Amino acid sequence: MPSSPVTTWEYETVRPPREATMEEADDPKDVLNDLGSDGWELVDTIDYTGGGTKYLVFKRPASGGDGDGDE
């Protein structure tokens, strides 16, 4: 039985945009749409210990290029 190809992923992390007070986040819709149009999919968040989102984590299939993830 032939083995199926293994998908290699690349990851990106983004800090959500914040207001000057650092208490309220701006709407990240534009950032999310830009990443989505480049093939990135939101897969998780990394939160601060006391609450709130520190990072948004995205992934997409690796292109097989030079492996550094930069475009």
C-alpha positions in Angstrom: 0.0 0.0 0.0 1.6 3.4 -1.0 2.2 5.8 1.8 0.4 9.1 1.6 2.5 12.3 1.3 3.2 14.1 4.5 2.0 17.7 4.6 4.7 20.1 5.9 3.3 23.2 7.6 4.7 26.7 8.1 3.5 28.8 10.9 3.0 32.6 11.6 2.3 34.4 14.8 0.7 37.8 15.0 0.2 40.1 18.0 -3.4 41.4 17.9 -3.6 45.2 17.4 -4.1 47.0 20.7 -5.3 50.4 21.7 -2.9 52.8 23.5 -4.2 51.7 26.9 -3.4 48.0 26.1 -6.7 47.1 27.6 -8.9 46.9 24.5 -8.0 45.2 21.2 -8.7 46.9 17.9 -10.8 44.8 15.5 -8.2 42.6 13.7 -10.5 41.9 10.6 -8.1 43.6 8.2 -5.1 41.6 9.4 -7.0 38.4 9.4 -8.3 39.0 5.8 -4.8 39.8 4.6 -3.4 36.6 6.1 -6.4 34.6 4.8 -5.9 35.8 1.3 -2.3 34.6 1.5 -3.4 31.1 2.5 -3.0 31.4 6.3 -5.5 29.7 8.5 -6.1 30.7 12.2 -5.5 27.6 14.3 -5.0 28.8 17.9 -4.4 31.7 20.2 -1.7 32.1 22.9 -3.1 33.9 25.9 -1.6 36.0 28.7 -1.7 34.3 32.1 -4.1 36.9 33.5 -6.3 36.8 30.4 -6.3 38.4 26.9 -4.8 37.2 23.7 -1.0 37.6 23.3 -0.6 35.9 19.9 -2.8 34.6 17.1 -1.3 31.4 15.5 -1.7 30.7 11.8 -0.6 27.8 9.6 -0.6 26.9 5.9 1.0 24.2 3.9 4.7 25.0 3.2 5.5 25.9 -0.3 8.6 23.8 -0.5 10.7 26.8 -1.2 13.8 27.8 0.9 12.0 26.9 4.2 12.4 30.2 6.0 8.7 31.1 5.6 9.4 34.6 4.3 7.8 35.8 1.1 
